[in-house]
């Protein structure tokens, strides 16, 4: 068989290995279509990166919650900047606490019967104020700036100075 001048295309061989076969009409068309798809995908990916860099901006540093959704004495979980935060309202005001363990950054949960926060990743426990009680933790749960304005709870930005 004379191989000179033949055009070859890759193909899977009969035993799963690579093989070559003689090109058929239409091979160029399918290669062109593949190139077009790749260009389109790469273009979309590049456009997405540009959008991330220029169009999205910073997330809103404040999370607003209706005051009516945070009853006095009840622990309310919200999402603020992607993290779990707990709001606890009392007659005297409101406290916002990060629910990220200060040891391994797992999300802690409130255990009402034991009156403690527990970390599911290790035996850490925090008291009702977020102070460490047990386990490998040494730092309290972080507080998050919070204020009440009218009938809205605003989490994440300290009150403006007067």
N, C-alpha and C positions, 0 to 999 in steps of 0.2 A: 504494500500500500504506500503510495507516494504521499508524504506529509508536507512537501514543500508548497507554500502558498495557501495552505489550509488555515482556516480560522477556527480556533478551538474555544470551547466554553466549559467552565467547571460544572461538575455534576457529581452526585453521590454514586459511588460505585456499587456493584452488586453485593459486596460484603460490608457495606457501611463506610468504606474509605472514600477518599477523594478520587475522582476520575475526570477525564476530559472527554468531551464529545464534540463532534463537529457542530459548529454553529448552525442554527436554523434561522430562516427568515422570521423576524419579529423579536429576536434576542436583543437587538439594539433598542427596539421600542420599549421592552420591559426594563432594560437598564436605564433608559431615559426616564421612565416613570419612577423608578426607584430613586434616581438622582433628584427629580422634582420633589418627591415626598421628603427626602432628606433635607433639601434646601428649605422647604416649607417648615419642617420641624425645627431646624436650626434657627430659622428666622423668628419663629414664635418663641423659642427659648430665649433668644437674645432680646426680643421685645419685652418679654416678661421680666428679665433682669433689669432692663432699663426702667420699667415700671416700678420695680421694687426700689430702685435707687432714687427715682425722681418723683414718682406719682403718689406713693403711698403715704409718706411722711410718718411721723411718730404716732403711736396709738394715743388716744385721748387719755391724759393722765388722771382724769376724774371718772368715777363711776357714780351715777345718781340712782338712788333708790327712794321710792315714795316712803315717807315716814310711817304711813299706815301699815306698810309691809314689815315693819320692825316693831312688834308690840313690846311693851315693857316686860322685862324678865325672860324673854324668849331669845334663844341663840339662833341667828339667821345666817346661813351660809350664802355668800355671793361669789362671783368671779370678778376679780379686779386685775387688769393687765395680765390675764391668763392664769392667775393664781387664786387659790381658794382663800377667802378672807371671811372671818366671822364677825358679825355685828352683834353687840349685846347692849341693849338699851336699858337704862335704869331711870328712876325718878330724877336722878341728878344729871343725867346726860347720856352719852353713848360712847362706846369703846369699839375700836376695830382692831382685830388681831389677825396676823398672818397665821395660816394653818400649815405652814411648812416647818417640819421638824428642823431644829437648828443643828442636828447631828448629820443625818443623811439626806435631808431635804425631802423626805417622804411627806405625804399629806396626812396630818394627824386627824383624829376624830374625837368628838366629845362622848364620853361614857358617863351618862347621867347617874346610873346607880352607884358608881364609885366616885363620882364628882371629880373626874380627872380627864385630861386629854391623853389619848394613847397613840403611839406610833406603830403602824402595822409592820414596819421594817425591822424593828428591834424592840427590846423591852422598855423603851423610854416612856416616861409619864410626866405630865405637867399638871400643876394644880389649876384651879378655876381662874387664876389670874395669869396663867401661862408660865409660871416659874417652874424650873425643873424639880422633880421629886425623886425619880428613879431612873436607872439605866445609864447609858454613857453620856447623856446630855449634860452640858454645863451652862448653856446660855438659855435665857427665857425665849418664848415665842415672841417674835417681833410685833410691835404695835405699828399700826398704819394710821396716818393722819385721817381724821374724820371730823365732820362738823354737821350741824343741823342748820339749814337755812329755810325758814318758813315751814313748808310741809315736805321738804326733801332732805334726805341724808346724802351728803357729798363725801365720797371716800377718795383719798389719794392726794389731796392738795390741802396744805395747812390753811387755816383762816388767814385772810389778809391782815397785815398789821394796821392798827388804827392810828 
